Amino acid sequence: MSGNNGSEMQSRDSIGYIRQMLGEMRIVAEKEGAHMLCYLIEMAFEEAGDLQRQRNSQSIRKAQ
């Protein structure tokens, strides 16, 4: 594995971690009745998911 592949994997792992934490934060915000905060967290959650999909498809193309 080259250094670049390692950094790409670390980046995907980091985005996955961020997405997981956002999901947990969304639950806390919902329990607190913080509707606007829930919305903003959901938008960040979706953005993180988009980044994950984009980076996964890029790594698949590089492997081909």
C-alpha positions in Angstrom: 0.0 0.0 0.0 1.5 3.4 -1.0 1.4 6.4 1.3 -1.3 8.0 -0.9 -3.6 5.0 -0.5 -3.1 5.0 3.2 -4.0 8.7 3.5 -7.1 8.1 1.3 -8.2 5.3 3.6 -7.6 7.4 6.6 -9.6 10.2 5.1 -12.5 7.8 4.4 -12.3 6.5 7.9 -12.3 10.1 9.3 -15.4 11.0 7.3 -17.1 7.8 8.5 -16.3 8.7 12.1 -17.6 12.3 11.6 -20.8 10.8 10.1 -21.3 8.4 13.0 -20.8 11.2 15.6 -23.3 13.4 13.7 -25.8 10.6 13.9 -25.3 10.4 17.7 -25.5 14.2 18.0 -28.8 14.2 16.0 -30.3 11.9 18.6 -29.3 14.1 21.5 -30.5 17.2 19.7 -33.9 15.6 19.0 -34.3 14.6 22.7 -33.6 18.2 23.6 -36.2 19.5 21.1 -33.6 21.5 19.2 -35.4 21.3 15.9 -33.1 23.8 14.0 -30.0 22.0 15.3 -31.5 18.7 14.2 -31.9 20.0 10.7 -28.4 21.4 10.5 -26.9 18.2 11.9 -29.0 16.2 9.3 -27.6 18.4 6.5 -24.0 17.8 7.7 -24.8 14.0 8.0 -26.0 14.0 4.4 -22.9 15.9 3.2 -20.6 13.5 5.0 -22.5 10.6 3.3 -22.1 12.3 -0.1 -18.3 12.6 0.6 -18.1 9.0 1.5 -19.8 7.9 -1.6 -17.7 10.2 -3.8 -14.4 9.0 -2.2 -15.5 5.3 -2.4 -16.3 5.7 -6.1 -13.0 7.4 -6.8 -11.0 4.7 -5.1 -12.9 2.0 -7.1 -12.0 3.8 -10.3 -8.4 4.0 -9.3 -8.3 0.3 -8.6 -9.7 -0.6 -12.1 
